[in-house]
Amino acid sequence: MNEDYCSYEISKALKTCGFNELTNSFYDEASVQGEFEIVPTYAKFNEVCKTPGCECVAAPTLSQAQKWLRSKGIEVYVLLTSDNTEYEWSIYDRHVHDNINCNRDNGYKTYEKALSAGISAALNLNFSVNSEETVISGWVARDKGRFLGLYPWQPKRGDVAWLCGSCMVLQINTFPDLTWDDEPIEVELTIKRKNDGNNN
């Protein structure tokens, strides 16, 4: 399997989320392992996979998947770790103008493996390209001064505040039972377009 291409599992997840771009490769879903085939032209893939009863799924390159997610407002990018020995991924959501997820626990030996893991994480955000709503996951915690924040990943307790790198400020009366003594709680945030009154 060429690591420049999305895995069978990621390709299936892309299909579920609405990916419908032309590619020059596909997996045959009739095969237990998902047989991978690179076809010579876009036209042939289109011909094969539009045939009634066809059980194949498009296998885009990682770059194609990354570009498709970008068109939906989800940026997946890869950086070197602080010691410059491995790679890590991060996800930026243009809808909320913030990083919403990253891998903090382990690095990846290659850029492609990190990008593949980041794309997989982005596809688990439960967003639908045909929906007016986007759901993102995060953590809510209150600091010692009663400031309440929504964090893209689980923050660490500091002396007087939670440490995470970035957060979104929430109204102080949200989650009134949550105090500094409590651990962060995992939440899901639903974002939808504001109805400006012009929609029928």
N, CA and C atoms as an extended XYZ file, in Angstrom:
600
Properties=species:S:1:pos:R:3:atomname:S:1:resname:S:1:resid:I:1 pbc="F F F"
N         0.838       -1.193        0.000 N   MET     1
C         0.000        0.000        0.000 CA  MET     1
C         0.882        1.255        0.000 C   MET     1
N         0.675        2.155       -0.942 N   ASN     2
C         1.434        3.386       -1.033 CA  ASN     2
C         0.963        4.350        0.046 C   ASN     2
N         1.888        4.812        0.921 N   GLU     3
C         1.487        5.662        2.043 CA  GLU     3
C         1.057        7.054        1.610 C   GLU     3
N         1.208        7.386        0.311 N   ASP     4
C         0.707        8.660       -0.195 CA  ASP     4
C        -0.811        8.645       -0.351 C   ASP     4
N        -1.419        7.452       -0.286 N   TYR     5
C        -2.865        7.315       -0.460 CA  TYR     5
C        -3.560        7.098        0.879 C   TYR     5
N        -4.834        7.454        0.934 N   CYS     6
C        -5.646        7.219        2.128 CA  CYS     6
C        -5.847        5.714        2.315 C   CYS     6
N        -5.879        5.288        3.554 N   SER     7
C        -6.136        3.885        3.852 CA  SER     7
C        -7.578        3.534        3.494 C   SER     7
N        -7.861        2.243        3.488 N   TYR     8
C        -9.219        1.771        3.209 CA  TYR     8
C       -10.203        2.358        4.210 C   TYR     8
N        -9.848        2.372        5.511 N   GLU     9
C       -10.739        2.880        6.547 CA  GLU     9
C       -11.005        4.373        6.362 C   GLU     9
N        -9.961        5.137        6.061 N   ILE    10
C       -10.139        6.575        5.846 CA  ILE    10
C       -10.958        6.829        4.594 C   ILE    10
N       -10.726        6.051        3.544 N   SER    11
C       -11.488        6.212        2.304 CA  SER    11
C       -12.970        5.964        2.529 C   SER    11
N       -13.288        4.946        3.340 N   LYS    12
C       -14.688        4.674        3.655 CA  LYS    12
C       -15.293        5.823        4.463 C   LYS    12
N       -14.535        6.367        5.414 N   ALA    13
C       -15.018        7.481        6.223 CA  ALA    13
C       -15.250        8.717        5.357 C   ALA    13
N       -14.349        8.960        4.399 N   LEU    14
C       -14.529       10.075        3.474 CA  LEU    14
C       -15.816        9.913        2.672 C   LEU    14
N       -16.059        8.688        2.202 N   LYS    15
C       -17.267        8.410        1.438 CA  LYS    15
C       -18.511        8.690        2.273 C   LYS    15
N       -18.485        8.277        3.544 N   THR    16
C       -19.613        8.504        4.451 CA  THR    16
C       -19.861        9.994        4.660 C   THR    16
N       -18.776       10.777        4.714 N   CYS    17
C       -18.885       12.217        4.947 CA  CYS    17
C       -19.234       13.001        3.687 C   CYS    17
N       -19.301       12.306        2.544 N   GLY    18
C       -19.741       12.975        1.329 CA  GLY    18
C       -18.678       13.204        0.282 C   GLY    18
N       -17.478       12.670        0.467 N   PHE    19
C       -16.428       12.834       -0.540 CA  PHE    19
C       -16.876       12.184       -1.845 C   PHE    19
N       -16.843       12.976       -2.916 N   ASN    20
C       -17.318       12.473       -4.210 CA  ASN    20
C       -16.488       13.062       -5.344 C   ASN    20
N       -15.165       13.081       -5.124 N   GLU    21
C       -14.266       13.652       -6.122 CA  GLU    21
C       -13.727       12.548       -7.042 C   GLU    21
N       -13.288       12.955       -8.214 N   LEU    22
C       -12.656       12.009       -9.126 CA  LEU    22
C       -11.268       11.654       -8.611 C   LEU    22
N       -10.950       10.385       -8.608 N   THR    23
C        -9.616        9.939       -8.205 CA  THR    23
C        -9.104        8.940       -9.245 C   THR    23
N        -7.816        8.635       -9.169 N   ASN    24
C        -7.262        7.647      -10.105 CA  ASN    24
C        -7.002        6.319       -9.398 C   ASN    24
N        -7.682        6.091       -8.270 N   SER    25
C        -7.492        4.847       -7.527 CA  SER    25
C        -8.752        4.521       -6.733 C   SER    25
N        -8.903        3.242       -6.404 N   PHE    26
C       -10.074        2.844       -5.626 CA  PHE    26
C        -9.807        1.539       -4.895 C   PHE    26
N       -10.651        1.280       -3.886 N   TYR    27
C       -10.664       -0.002       -3.188 CA  TYR    27
C       -11.914       -0.760       -3.607 C   TYR    27
N       -11.779       -2.066       -3.747 N   ASP    28
C       -12.917       -2.921       -4.052 CA  ASP    28
C       -13.503       -3.412       -2.731 C   ASP    28
N       -14.677       -2.910       -2.364 N   GLU    29
C       -15.287       -3.254       -1.088 CA  GLU    29
C       -15.761       -4.703       -1.037 C   GLU    29
N       -15.838       -5.351       -2.187 N   ALA    30
C       -16.241       -6.756       -2.196 CA  ALA    30
C       -15.137       -7.637       -1.609 C   ALA    30
N       -13.910       -7.112       -1.611 N   SER    31
C       -12.793       -7.852       -1.034 CA  SER    31
C       -12.773       -7.646        0.473 C   SER    31
N       -12.488       -8.681        1.229 N   VAL    32
C       -12.466       -8.595        2.686 CA  VAL    32
C       -11.484       -7.523        3.153 C   VAL    32
N       -10.309       -7.454        2.555 N   GLN    33
C        -9.283       -6.499        2.951 CA  GLN    33
C        -9.384       -5.184        2.183 C   GLN    33
N       -10.273       -5.137        1.211 N   GLY    34
C       -10.370       -3.933        0.398 CA  GLY    34
C        -9.238       -3.874       -0.597 C   GLY    34
N        -9.356       -4.579       -1.682 N   GLU    35
C        -8.281       -4.651       -2.679 CA  GLU    35
C        -8.024       -3.276       -3.285 C   GLU    35
N        -6.774       -2.855       -3.286 N   PHE    36
C        -6.397       -1.532       -3.777 CA  PHE    36
C        -5.971       -1.620       -5.228 C   PHE    36
N        -6.478       -0.710       -6.027 N   GLU    37
C        -6.104       -0.697       -7.446 CA  GLU    37
C        -5.941        0.734       -7.904 C   GLU    37
N        -4.848        1.007       -8.590 N   ILE    38
C        -4.652        2.312       -9.216 CA  ILE    38
C        -5.003        2.165      -10.682 C   ILE    38
N        -5.972        2.926      -11.108 N   VAL    39
C        -6.407        2.840      -12.508 CA  VAL    39
C        -5.761        3.968      -13.297 C   VAL    39
N        -5.544        3.775      -14.593 N   PRO    40
C        -4.736        4.715      -15.364 CA  PRO    40
C        -5.379        6.064      -15.651 C   PRO    40
N        -6.705        6.135      -15.659 N   THR    41
C        -7.346        7.407      -15.992 CA  THR    41
C        -8.532        7.652      -15.079 C   THR    41
N        -8.889        8.926      -14.936 N   TYR    42
C       -10.068        9.285      -14.176 CA  TYR    42
C       -11.313        8.693      -14.826 C   TYR    42
N       -11.319        8.678      -16.139 N   ALA    43
C       -12.493        8.184      -16.867 CA  ALA    43
C       -12.770        6.722      -16.530 C   ALA    43
N       -11.719        5.896      -16.452 N   LYS    44
C       -11.937        4.486      -16.151 CA  LYS    44
C       -12.517        4.305      -14.753 C   LYS    44
N       -11.982        5.052      -13.769 N   PHE    45
C       -12.530        4.950      -12.416 CA  PHE    45
C       -14.004        5.347      -12.423 C   PHE    45
N       -14.293        6.443      -13.121 N   ASN    46
C       -15.670        6.922      -13.199 CA  ASN    46
C       -16.566        5.859      -13.818 C   ASN    46
N       -16.065        5.201      -14.860 N   GLU    47
C       -16.832        4.175      -15.559 CA  GLU    47
C       -17.072        2.967      -14.655 C   GLU    47
N       -16.019        2.520      -13.976 N   VAL    48
C       -16.137        1.335      -13.123 CA  VAL    48
C       -17.044        1.600      -11.927 C   VAL    48
N       -16.829        2.733      -11.260 N   CYS    49
C       -17.514        2.974       -9.996 CA  CYS    49
C       -18.912        3.562      -10.155 C   CYS    49
N       -19.319        3.861      -11.350 N   LYS    50
C       -20.692        4.302      -11.579 CA  LYS    50
C       -21.558        3.151      -12.081 C   LYS    50
N       -20.929        1.996      -12.259 N   THR    51
C       -21.671        0.833      -12.729 CA  THR    51
C       -22.617        0.335      -11.640 C   THR    51
N       -23.884        0.082      -11.939 N   PRO    52
C       -24.816       -0.424      -10.923 CA  PRO    52
C       -24.280       -1.681      -10.251 C   PRO    52
N       -24.362       -1.732       -8.932 N   GLY    53
C       -23.886       -2.890       -8.189 CA  GLY    53
C       -22.417       -2.842       -7.847 C   GLY    53
N       -21.701       -1.816       -8.321 N   CYS    54
C       -20.276       -1.701       -8.020 CA  CYS    54
C       -20.087       -1.456       -6.529 C   CYS    54
N       -19.110       -2.141       -5.938 N   GLU    55
C       -18.877       -2.026       -4.502 CA  GLU    55
C       -17.504       -1.430       -4.213 C   GLU    55
N       -17.080       -0.470       -5.010 N   CYS    56
C       -15.779        0.129       -4.793 CA  CYS    56
C       -15.917        1.490       -4.113 C   CYS    56
N       -14.841        1.937       -3.515 N   VAL    57
C       -14.814        3.234       -2.854 CA  VAL    57
C       -13.564        3.973       -3.308 C   VAL    57
N       -13.709        5.247       -3.609 N   ALA    58
C       -12.586        6.040       -4.082 CA  ALA    58
C       -11.465        6.055       -3.051 C   ALA    58
N       -10.224        5.937       -3.516 N   ALA    59
C        -9.045        5.979       -2.655 CA  ALA    59
C        -8.214        7.203       -3.033 C   ALA    59
N        -8.530        8.365       -2.474 N   PRO    60
C        -7.782        9.572       -2.836 CA  PRO    60
C        -6.397        9.598       -2.210 C   PRO    60
N        -5.556       10.449       -2.717 N   THR    61
C        -4.282       10.683       -2.057 CA  THR    61
C        -4.541       11.463       -0.770 C   THR    61
N        -3.580       11.433        0.134 N   LEU    62
C        -3.713       12.209        1.368 CA  LEU    62
C        -3.873       13.691        1.054 C   LEU    62
N        -3.172       14.147        0.024 N   SER    63
C        -3.255       15.546       -0.370 CA  SER    63
C        -4.668       15.898       -0.850 C   SER    63
N        -5.300       14.997       -1.603 N   GLN    64
C        -6.670       15.237       -2.059 CA  GLN    64
C        -7.634       15.311       -0.884 C   GLN    64
N        -7.484       14.393        0.068 N   ALA    65
C        -8.360       14.382        1.240 CA  ALA    65
C        -8.159       15.646        2.068 C   ALA    65
N        -6.907       16.059        2.223 N   GLN    66
C        -6.588       17.271        2.975 CA  GLN    66
C        -7.213       18.493        2.311 C   GLN    66
N        -7.131       18.560        0.991 N   LYS    67
C        -7.703       19.688        0.248 CA  LYS    67
C        -9.221       19.688        0.357 C   LYS    67
N        -9.856       18.498        0.304 N   TRP    68
C       -11.316       18.395        0.408 CA  TRP    68
C       -11.774       18.860        1.790 C   TRP    68
N       -11.087       18.447        2.841 N   LEU    69
C       -11.430       18.898        4.190 CA  LEU    69
C       -11.260       20.413        4.314 C   LEU    69
N       -10.221       20.937        3.685 N   ARG    70
C        -9.997       22.384        3.719 CA  ARG    70
C       -11.174       23.132        3.104 C   ARG    70
N       -11.743       22.567        2.039 N   SER    71
C       -12.885       23.210        1.386 CA  SER    71
C       -14.121       23.220        2.291 C   SER    71
N       -14.117       22.375        3.329 N   LYS    72
C       -15.218       22.326        4.292 CA  LYS    72
C       -14.907       23.128        5.551 C   LYS    72
N       -13.788       23.837        5.548 N   GLY    73
C       -13.437       24.665        6.692 CA  GLY    73
C       -12.582       23.975        7.731 C   GLY    73
N       -12.107       22.760        7.424 N   ILE    74
C       -11.297       21.998        8.370 CA  ILE    74
C        -9.870       21.892        7.839 C   ILE    74
N        -8.922       22.505        8.540 N   GLU    75
C        -7.518       22.474        8.139 CA  GLU    75
C        -6.775       21.399        8.940 C   GLU    75
N        -6.181       20.450        8.255 N   VAL    76
C        -5.324       19.447        8.897 CA  VAL    76
C        -3.891       19.746        8.478 C   VAL    76
N        -3.031       20.000        9.450 N   TYR    77
C        -1.650       20.300        9.096 CA  TYR    77
C        -0.683       19.532        9.991 C   TYR    77
N         0.533       19.394        9.505 N   VAL    78
C         1.554       18.582       10.168 CA  VAL    78
C         2.778       19.436       10.471 C   VAL    78
N         3.320       19.266       11.671 N   LEU    79
C         4.511       20.000       12.102 CA  LEU    79
C         5.527       19.034       12.695 C   LEU    79
N         6.763       19.456       12.750 N   LEU    80
C         7.785       18.701       13.453 CA  LEU    80
C         7.582       18.841       14.958 C   LEU    80
N         7.903       17.795       15.706 N   THR    81
C         7.866       17.881       17.159 CA  THR    81
C         8.969       18.823       17.635 C   THR    81
N         8.904       19.217       18.904 N   SER    82
C         9.842       20.210       19.432 CA  SER    82
C        11.305       19.767       19.332 C   SER    82
N        11.542       18.453       19.344 N   ASP    83
C        12.922       17.974       19.237 CA  ASP    83
C        13.333       17.643       17.797 C   ASP    83
N        12.418       17.944       16.837 N   ASN    84
C        12.707       17.759       15.407 CA  ASN    84
C        12.995       16.311       15.014 C   ASN    84
N        12.446       15.363       15.754 N   THR    85
C        12.703       13.953       15.442 CA  THR    85
C        11.479       13.243       14.869 C   THR    85
N        10.287       13.771       15.121 N   GLU    86
C         9.060       13.137       14.662 CA  GLU    86
C         8.078       14.209       14.191 C   GLU    86
N         6.909       13.748       13.761 N   TYR    87
C         5.880       14.660       13.268 CA  TYR    87
C         4.620       14.548       14.119 C   TYR    87
N         3.860       15.645       14.200 N   GLU    88
C         2.584       15.652       14.900 CA  GLU    88
C         1.565       16.407       14.059 C   GLU    88
N         0.290       16.088       14.280 N   TRP    89
C        -0.758       16.734       13.495 CA  TRP    89
C        -1.599       17.654       14.382 C   TRP    89
N        -2.273       18.597       13.738 N   SER    90
C        -3.193       19.487       14.429 CA  SER    90
C        -4.351       19.801       13.493 C   SER    90
N        -5.505       20.113       14.065 N   ILE    91
C        -6.706       20.419       13.276 CA  ILE    91
C        -7.195       21.811       13.638 C   ILE    91
N        -7.362       22.639       12.638 N   TYR    92
C        -7.871       24.002       12.814 CA  TYR    92
C        -9.239       24.108       12.150 C   TYR    92
N       -10.219       24.613       12.891 N   ASP    93
C       -11.577       24.771       12.366 CA  ASP    93
C       -11.824       26.238       12.055 C   ASP    93
N       -11.987       26.563       10.768 N   ARG    94
C       -12.198       27.953       10.380 CA  ARG    94
C       -13.549       28.485       10.840 C   ARG    94
N       -14.491       27.577       11.205 N   HIS    95
C       -15.785       28.030       11.698 CA  HIS    95
C       -15.669       28.694       13.066 C   HIS    95
N       -14.734       28.221       13.882 N   VAL    96
C       -14.565       28.787       15.230 CA  VAL    96
C       -13.236       29.524       15.376 C   VAL    96
N       -12.443       29.549       14.299 N   HIS    97
C       -11.161       30.261       14.261 CA  HIS    97
C       -10.226       29.795       15.372 C   HIS    97
N       -10.085       28.482       15.516 N   ASP    98
C        -9.219       27.961       16.568 CA  ASP    98
C        -8.820       26.529       16.258 C   ASP    98
N        -7.705       26.106       16.859 N   ASN    99
C        -7.337       24.694       16.811 CA  ASN    99
C        -8.293       23.912       17.695 C   ASN    99
N        -8.796       22.812       17.190 N   ILE   100
C        -9.786       22.054       17.939 CA  ILE   100
C        -9.305       20.670       18.341 C   ILE   100
N        -8.161       20.238       17.816 N   ASN   101
C        -7.639       18.922       18.200 CA  ASN   101
C        -6.188       18.809       17.736 C   ASN   101
N        -5.416       17.993       18.434 N   CYS   102
C        -4.040       17.714       18.019 CA  CYS   102
C        -3.573       16.463       18.747 C   CYS   102
N        -2.476       15.873       18.263 N   ASN   103
C        -1.911       14.734       18.980 CA  ASN   103
C        -0.788       15.226       19.874 C   ASN   103
N        -0.958       15.051       21.163 N   ARG   104
C         0.024       15.518       22.141 CA  ARG   104
C         0.807       14.360       22.755 C   ARG   104
N         0.280       13.158       22.625 N   ASP   105
C         0.837       12.030       23.365 CA  ASP   105
C         1.945       11.291       22.627 C   ASP   105
N         1.912       11.316       21.307 N   ASN   106
C         2.924       10.563       20.563 CA  ASN   106
C         3.186       11.208       19.209 C   ASN   106
N         4.398       10.976       18.702 N   GLY   107
C         4.751       11.496       17.401 CA  GLY   107
C         4.737       10.396       16.353 C   GLY   107
N         4.930       10.775       15.101 N   TYR   108
C         4.927        9.828       13.987 CA  TYR   108
C         6.248        9.925       13.252 C   TYR   108
N         6.708        8.792       12.766 N   LYS   109
C         8.013        8.727       12.127 CA  LYS   109
C         8.056        9.433       10.786 C   LYS   109
N         6.919        9.463       10.081 N   THR   110
C         6.891       10.103        8.767 CA  THR   110
C         5.782       11.150        8.705 C   THR   110
N         5.984       12.103        7.809 N   TYR   111
C         4.984       13.155        7.574 CA  TYR   111
C         3.657       12.535        7.142 C   TYR   111
N         3.739       11.534        6.267 N   GLU   112
C         2.523       10.917        5.719 CA  GLU   112
C         1.702       10.218        6.799 C   GLU   112
N         2.370        9.534        7.727 N   LYS   113
C         1.650        8.852        8.804 CA  LYS   113
C         0.959        9.855        9.725 C   LYS   113
N         1.623       10.975        9.987 N   ALA   114
C         1.017       12.012       10.819 CA  ALA   114
C        -0.185       12.632       10.113 C   ALA   114
N        -0.047       12.913        8.813 N   LEU   115
C        -1.142       13.494        8.050 CA  LEU   115
C        -2.322       12.533        7.982 C   LEU   115
N        -2.045       11.253        7.776 N   SER   116
C        -3.105       10.246        7.733 CA  SER   116
C        -3.862       10.202        9.057 C   SER   116
N        -3.144       10.237       10.172 N   ALA   117
C        -3.790       10.216       11.490 CA  ALA   117
C        -4.607       11.481       11.716 C   ALA   117
N        -4.109       12.621       11.264 N   GLY   118
C        -4.842       13.870       11.414 CA  GLY   118
C        -6.122       13.884       10.605 C   GLY   118
N        -6.060       13.378        9.379 N   ILE   119
C        -7.256       13.295        8.535 CA  ILE   119
C        -8.287       12.375        9.171 C   ILE   119
N        -7.818       11.250        9.699 N   SER   120
C        -8.719       10.314       10.372 CA  SER   120
C        -9.410       10.975       11.558 C   SER   120
N        -8.654       11.746       12.351 N   ALA   121
C        -9.234       12.449       13.495 CA  ALA   121
C       -10.252       13.497       13.040 C   ALA   121
N        -9.936       14.196       11.944 N   ALA   122
C       -10.849       15.218       11.429 CA  ALA   122
C       -12.167       14.600       10.978 C   ALA   122
N       -12.095       13.420       10.379 N   LEU   123
C       -13.307       12.759        9.908 CA  LEU   123
C       -14.156       12.235       11.063 C   LEU   123
N       -13.579       12.155       12.261 N   ASN   124
C       -14.330       11.735       13.440 CA  ASN   124
C       -14.998       12.900       14.144 C   ASN   124
N       -14.961       14.093       13.532 N   LEU   125
C       -15.598       15.261       14.128 CA  LEU   125
C       -17.102       15.233       13.974 C   LEU   125
N       -17.604       14.208       13.257 N   ASN   126
C       -19.054       14.029       13.083 CA  ASN   126
C       -19.702       15.163       12.303 C   ASN   126
N       -18.945       15.761       11.368 N   PHE   127
C       -19.569       16.787       10.548 CA  PHE   127
C       -20.132       16.164        9.278 C   PHE   127
N       -21.148       16.792        8.731 N   SER   128
C       -21.751       16.342        7.479 CA  SER   128
C       -21.722       17.484        6.487 C   SER   128
N       -21.215       17.229        5.292 N   VAL   129
C       -21.132       18.290        4.289 CA  VAL   129
C       -22.502       18.699        3.788 C   VAL   129
N       -23.518       17.888        4.026 N   ASN   130
C       -24.866       18.208        3.587 CA  ASN   130
C       -25.714       18.783        4.708 C   ASN   130
N       -25.102       19.074        5.844 N   SER   131
C       -25.831       19.550        6.998 CA  SER   131
C       -25.521       21.011        7.256 C   SER   131
N       -26.469       21.725        7.874 N   GLU   132
C       -26.258       23.100        8.268 CA  GLU   132
C       -25.540       23.159        9.609 C   GLU   132
N       -25.275       22.011       10.226 N   GLU   133
C       -24.664       21.977       11.541 CA  GLU   133
C       -23.305       21.271       11.504 C   GLU   133
N       -22.392       21.721       12.350 N   THR   134
C       -21.100       21.091       12.538 CA  THR   134
C       -20.939       20.791       14.015 C   THR   134
N       -20.483       19.598       14.358 N   VAL   135
C       -20.280       19.215       15.748 CA  VAL   135
C       -18.793       19.026       15.993 C   VAL   135
N       -18.265       19.732       17.002 N   ILE   136
C       -16.871       19.568       17.374 CA  ILE   136
C       -16.788       19.172       18.846 C   ILE   136
N       -15.719       18.498       19.200 N   SER   137
C       -15.529       18.046       20.579 CA  SER   137
C       -14.523       18.939       21.285 C   SER   137
N       -14.638       19.031       22.610 N   GLY   138
C       -13.713       19.840       23.377 CA  GLY   138
C       -13.875       19.576       24.867 C   GLY   138
N       -13.218       20.413       25.650 N   TRP   139
C       -13.246       20.289       27.112 CA  TRP   139
C       -13.569       21.638       27.725 C   TRP   139
N       -14.426       21.643       28.749 N   VAL   140
C       -14.789       22.872       29.463 CA  VAL   140
C       -14.234       22.794       30.876 C   VAL   140
N       -13.606       23.883       31.330 N   ALA   141
C       -13.048       23.936       32.681 CA  ALA   141
C       -13.133       25.364       33.199 C   ALA   141
N       -13.221       25.496       34.539 N   ARG   142
C       -13.278       26.824       35.165 CA  ARG   142
C       -12.013       27.046       35.990 C   ARG   142
N       -11.389       28.211       35.818 N   ASP   143
C       -10.166       28.457       36.567 CA  ASP   143
C       -10.468       29.038       37.951 C   ASP   143
N        -9.426       29.317       38.691 N   LYS   144
C        -9.595       29.738       40.081 CA  LYS   144
C       -10.293       31.083       40.201 C   LYS   144
N       -10.193       31.911       39.152 N   GLY   145
C       -10.856       33.204       39.150 CA  GLY   145
C       -12.242       33.178       38.535 C   GLY   145
N       -12.798       31.961       38.333 N   ARG   146
C       -14.146       31.707       37.806 CA  ARG   146
C       -14.239       31.889       36.287 C   ARG   146
N       -13.123       32.213       35.616 N   PHE   147
C       -13.106       32.250       34.149 CA  PHE   147
C       -13.459       30.866       33.610 C   PHE   147
N       -14.325       30.811       32.598 N   LEU   148
C       -14.753       29.531       32.022 CA  LEU   148
C       -14.290       29.459       30.578 C   LEU   148
N       -13.617       28.373       30.221 N   GLY   149
C       -13.086       28.248       28.871 CA  GLY   149
C       -13.433       26.929       28.223 C   GLY   149
N       -13.545       26.962       26.904 N   LEU   150
C       -13.711       25.758       26.083 CA  LEU   150
C       -12.369       25.481       25.422 C   LEU   150
N       -11.795       24.302       25.689 N   TYR   151
C       -10.456       23.961       25.216 CA  TYR   151
C       -10.534       22.893       24.130 C   TYR   151
N        -9.650       22.982       23.108 N   PRO   152
C        -9.696       22.000       22.013 CA  PRO   152
C        -9.230       20.609       22.421 C   PRO   152
N        -8.422       20.510       23.475 N   TRP   153
C        -8.018       19.220       24.011 CA  TRP   153
C        -7.984       19.330       25.536 C   TRP   153
N        -7.841       18.230       26.245 N   GLN   154
C        -7.938       18.239       27.696 CA  GLN   154
C        -6.806       19.069       28.311 C   GLN   154
N        -7.155       20.130       29.048 N   PRO   155
C        -6.119       20.988       29.622 CA  PRO   155
C        -5.507       20.385       30.887 C   PRO   155
N        -4.338       20.919       31.261 N   LYS   156
C        -3.652       20.503       32.479 CA  LYS   156
C        -3.834       21.583       33.544 C   LYS   156
N        -3.973       21.152       34.800 N   ARG   157
C        -4.180       22.103       35.885 CA  ARG   157
C        -2.876       22.853       36.216 C   ARG   157
N        -2.956       24.194       36.239 N   GLY   158
C        -1.839       25.014       36.669 CA  GLY   158
C        -2.074       25.503       38.089 C   GLY   158
N        -1.357       26.544       38.486 N   ASP   159
C        -1.513       27.062       39.847 CA  ASP   159
C        -2.867       27.747       40.049 C   ASP   159
N        -3.271       28.536       39.050 N   VAL   160
C        -4.540       29.265       39.178 CA  VAL   160
C        -5.406       29.140       37.926 C   VAL   160
N        -4.906       28.459       36.910 N   ALA   161
C        -5.642       28.364       35.644 CA  ALA   161
C        -5.323       27.047       34.960 C   ALA   161
N        -6.120       26.727       33.930 N   TRP   162
C        -5.909       25.513       33.151 CA  TRP   162
C        -5.007       25.829       31.971 C   TRP   162
N        -4.072       24.946       31.692 N   LEU   163
C        -3.066       25.164       30.661 CA  LEU   163
C        -3.372       24.305       29.442 C   LEU   163
N        -3.462       24.968       28.283 N   CYS   164
C        -3.770       24.223       27.061 CA  CYS   164
C        -3.191       24.883       25.825 C   CYS   164
N        -2.899       26.165       25.896 N   GLY   165
C        -2.366       26.865       24.732 CA  GLY   165
C        -3.371       27.805       24.097 C   GLY   165
N        -4.635       27.376       24.002 N   SER   166
C        -5.670       28.235       23.447 CA  SER   166
C        -7.021       27.775       23.959 C   SER   166
N        -7.970       28.702       24.006 N   CYS   167
C        -9.316       28.334       24.438 CA  CYS   167
C       -10.310       29.375       23.945 C   CYS   167
N       -11.576       29.044       24.012 N   MET   168
C       -12.656       29.955       23.678 CA  MET   168
C       -13.353       30.353       24.977 C   MET   168
N       -13.517       31.644       25.217 N   VAL   169
C       -14.151       32.129       26.443 CA  VAL   169
C       -15.656       31.884       26.379 C   VAL   169
N       -16.200       31.295       27.446 N   LEU   170
C       -17.631       31.052       27.550 CA  LEU   170
C       -18.250       31.991       28.584 C   LEU   170
N       -19.552       32.201       28.488 N   GLN   171
C       -20.236       33.029       29.480 CA  GLN   171
C       -20.058       32.408       30.860 C   GLN   171
N       -19.811       33.257       31.860 N   ILE   172
C       -19.442       32.778       33.181 CA  ILE   172
C       -20.547       31.957       33.844 C   ILE   172
N       -21.805       32.197       33.453 N   ASN   173
C       -22.920       31.459       34.077 CA  ASN   173
C       -23.225       30.138       33.368 C   ASN   173
N       -22.401       29.781       32.376 N   THR   174
C       -22.542       28.475       31.737 CA  THR   174
C       -21.968       27.405       32.665 C   THR   174
N       -22.614       26.266       32.743 N   PHE   175
C       -22.193       25.194       33.660 CA  PHE   175
C       -21.954       25.744       35.076 C   PHE   175
N       -23.004       26.288       35.703 N   PRO   176
C       -22.833       26.931       37.016 CA  PRO   176
C       -22.319       26.016       38.120 C   PRO   176
N       -22.518       24.702       37.959 N   ASP   177
C       -22.059       23.766       38.992 CA  ASP   177
C       -20.588       23.388       38.830 C   ASP   177
N       -19.946       23.844       37.753 N   LEU   178
C       -18.543       23.502       37.491 CA  LEU   178
C       -17.634       24.477       38.230 C   LEU   178
N       -16.737       23.966       39.056 N   THR   179
C       -15.848       24.822       39.840 CA  THR   179
C       -14.386       24.516       39.545 C   THR   179
N       -13.500       25.327       40.110 N   TRP   180
C       -12.059       25.125       39.971 CA  TRP   180
C       -11.620       23.768       40.502 C   TRP   180
N       -12.306       23.281       41.511 N   ASP   181
C       -11.941       21.999       42.123 CA  ASP   181
C       -12.304       20.801       41.251 C   ASP   181
N       -13.189       21.002       40.264 N   ASP   182
C       -13.616       19.919       39.385 CA  ASP   182
C       -12.606       19.704       38.261 C   ASP   182
N       -12.587       18.490       37.756 N   GLU   183
C       -11.796       18.194       36.574 CA  GLU   183
C       -12.529       18.701       35.332 C   GLU   183
N       -11.809       18.983       34.227 N   PRO   184
C       -12.464       19.407       32.980 CA  PRO   184
C       -13.487       18.371       32.525 C   PRO   184
N       -14.562       18.840       31.930 N   ILE   185
C       -15.594       17.936       31.414 CA  ILE   185
C       -15.556       17.949       29.893 C   ILE   185
N       -15.745       16.772       29.308 N   GLU   186
C       -15.738       16.650       27.849 CA  GLU   186
C       -17.113       17.030       27.314 C   GLU   186
N       -17.134       17.837       26.250 N   VAL   187
C       -18.393       18.337       25.697 CA  VAL   187
C       -18.379       18.235       24.176 C   VAL   187
N       -19.540       18.401       23.588 N   GLU   188
C       -19.690       18.545       22.145 CA  GLU   188
C       -20.377       19.865       21.866 C   GLU   188
N       -19.853       20.592       20.904 N   LEU   189
C       -20.381       21.912       20.552 CA  LEU   189
C       -20.986       21.841       19.159 C   LEU   189
N       -22.245       22.233       19.052 N   THR   190
C       -22.934       22.253       17.761 CA  THR   190
C       -22.925       23.672       17.206 C   THR   190
N       -22.400       23.809       15.996 N   ILE   191
C       -22.344       25.107       15.328 CA  ILE   191
C       -23.280       25.061       14.125 C   ILE   191
N       -24.117       26.051       13.996 N   LYS   192
C       -25.007       26.104       12.834 CA  LYS   192
C       -25.118       27.531       12.323 C   LYS   192
N       -25.508       27.648       11.080 N   ARG   193
C       -25.636       28.959       10.469 CA  ARG   193
C       -26.726       29.767       11.175 C   ARG   193
N       -26.449       31.061       11.355 N   LYS   194
C       -27.446       31.936       11.962 CA  LYS   194
C       -28.533       32.239       10.951 C   LYS   194
N       -29.773       32.139       11.382 N   ASN   195
C       -30.912       32.456       10.517 CA  ASN   195
C       -31.084       33.966       10.512 C   ASN   195
N       -30.810       34.592        9.345 N   ASP   196
C       -30.881       36.059        9.271 CA  ASP   196
C       -32.270       36.569        8.923 C   ASP   196
N       -33.219       35.616        8.844 N   GLY   197
C       -34.590       36.015        8.564 CA  GLY   197
C       -34.932       36.046        7.093 C   GLY   197
N       -33.902       35.836        6.233 N   ASN   198
C       -34.143       35.861        4.790 CA  ASN   198
C       -34.402       34.481        4.217 C   ASN   198
N       -34.168       33.418        5.060 N   ASN   199
C       -34.375       32.078        4.572 CA  ASN   199
C       -35.839       31.665        4.726 C   ASN   199
N       -36.334       30.979        3.723 N   ASN   200
C       -37.718       30.525        3.784 CA  ASN   200
C       -37.795       29.142        4.402 C   ASN   200
